[in-house]
């Protein structure tokens, strides 16, 4: 709401200018954060499954269908070699360096050492496309996969 006392004083253009400057700074921060997150990418999920080592075992993440797109129903599949986890595994989805709120994919066993769950990667209003899937194997540890999605 505009304060009518400011209209005749010349303060309104100054305030508008400050708001534009703040908006531009926030946009540049989002762009810089996204550029930095590209360096963190450790999974080319658009090309196929990714594997990480965790406590002497391998954890493989696959997301289908490809191409992996935001705002689409996706199937997340985790394959574990070695010891079978005692408790149910899960995936937390987020963006590197940004709190996106909770977005958890619960995984259920579909065959020996293979777990699946359904989820959605939301579209970030900032335009950033780099996401992180943190696969948690309770009592074992976590493996982080950082990848790009398509908008």
For each residue, the residues with C-beta under 8 A, 3 or more apart:
1:
2: 6 7 12
3: 6 7
4: 7
5: 8 9
6: 2 3 9 11 12 15
7: 2 3 4 12
8: 5
9: 5 6 12
10: 13 14
11: 6 14 15
12: 2 6 7 9 15 16
13: 10 16 17
14: 10 11 17 18
15: 6 11 12 18 19
16: 12 13 19 20
17: 13 14 20 21
18: 14 15 21 22
19: 15 16 22 23
20: 16 17 23 24
21: 17 18 24 25
22: 18 19 25 26
23: 19 20 26 27
24: 20 21 27 28
25: 21 22 28 29
26: 22 23 29 30
27: 23 24 30 31
28: 24 25 31 32
29: 25 26 32 33
30: 26 27 33 34 126 127 128
31: 27 28 34 35
32: 28 29 35 36
33: 29 30 36 37 97 98 126 128
34: 30 31 37 38 126 127 128 129 130
35: 31 32 38 39
36: 32 33 39 40 97
37: 33 34 40 41 95 96 97 128 130 146
38: 34 35 41 130 148
39: 35 36
40: 36 37 96 130 146
41: 37 38 44 130 146 147 148
42: 50 52 144 145 146 147
43: 50 61 133 145 146 147
44: 41 47 48 50 147
45: 48 49 50 61 62 63 66 68 145 147 148
46: 66 67 68 147 148 150
47: 44
48: 44 45 62
49: 45 60 61 62 77 79
50: 42 43 44 45 60 61 62 145 147
51: 58 59 60 61
52: 42 58 59 61 143 144 145
53: 56 57 58 59
54: 57 58 59 137 140 141 142 143
55: 140 141
56: 53 82
57: 53 54 80 81 82 83 140
58: 51 52 53 54 80 81 82
59: 51 52 53 54 78 79 80 135 137 143
60: 49 50 51 78 79 80 81
61: 43 45 49 50 51 52 76 77 78 91 133 135 143 145
62: 45 48 49 50 76 77 78 79
63: 45 66 68 74 75 76 77 133
64: 74 75 77
65: 68 72 74 75
66: 45 46 63
67: 46 150
68: 45 46 63 65 74 121 147 149 150
69: 72 121 149 150 151
70: 120 121 122 123 124 129 149 150 151
71: 120 121 122 123
72: 65 69 120 121
73: 118 120
74: 63 64 65 68 118 119 120 121
75: 63 64 65 116 117 118
76: 61 62 63 91 105 107 116 117 118 119 133
77: 49 61 62 63 64 110 114 115 116
78: 59 60 61 62 89 91 107 114 115 116 135
79: 49 59 60 62 113 114 115
80: 57 58 59 60 83 84 85 89 113 114 115 137
81: 57 58 60 113
82: 56 57 58
83: 57 80 140
84: 80 112 113
85: 80 88 89 137 138 139 140
86: 138 139
87: 138 139
88: 85 106 107 108 109 115 138
89: 78 80 85 107 115 135 136 137 138
90: 104 105 106 107 117 135 136
91: 61 76 78 104 105 107 117 119 133 134 135 136
92: 102 103 104 105 133 134 136
93: 100 103 104 105 119 121 131 132 133 134
94: 98 99 100 103 131 132 134
95: 37 98 100 124 128 130 131 132
96: 37 40 130 132 146
97: 33 36 37
98: 33 94 95 124 126 128
99: 94
100: 93 94 95 103 122 124
101:
102: 92
103: 92 93 94 100 119 120 121 122
104: 90 91 92 93 119
105: 76 90 91 92 93 117 118 119
106: 88 90 117
107: 76 78 88 89 90 91 115 116 117
108: 88 115 116 117
109: 88 114 115
110: 77 114 115 116
111: 114
112: 84
113: 79 80 81 84
114: 77 78 79 80 109 110 111
115: 77 78 79 80 88 89 107 108 109 110
116: 75 76 77 78 107 108 110
117: 75 76 90 91 105 106 107 108
118: 73 74 75 76 105
119: 74 76 91 93 103 104 105
120: 70 71 72 73 74 103
121: 68 69 70 71 72 74 93 103 131 149
122: 70 71 100 103
123: 70 71 151
124: 70 95 98 100 127 128 129
125:
126: 30 33 34 98
127: 30 34 124 151
128: 30 33 34 37 95 98 124
129: 34 70 124 148 149 150 151
130: 34 37 38 40 41 95 96 146 147 148
131: 93 94 95 121 146 147 148 149
132: 93 94 95 96 144 145 146 147
133: 43 61 63 76 91 92 93 144 145 147
134: 91 92 93 94 142 143 144 145
135: 59 61 78 89 90 91 142 143 144 145
136: 89 90 91 92 141 142
137: 54 59 80 85 89 140 141 142 143
138: 85 86 87 88 89
139: 85 86 87
140: 54 55 57 83 85 137
141: 54 55 136 137
142: 54 134 135 136 137
143: 52 54 59 61 134 135 137
144: 42 52 132 133 134 135
145: 42 43 45 50 52 61 132 133 134 135
146: 37 40 41 42 43 96 130 131 132
147: 41 42 43 44 45 46 50 68 130 131 132 133
148: 38 41 45 46 129 130 131
149: 68 69 70 121 129 131
150: 46 67 68 69 70 129
151: 69 70 123 127 129
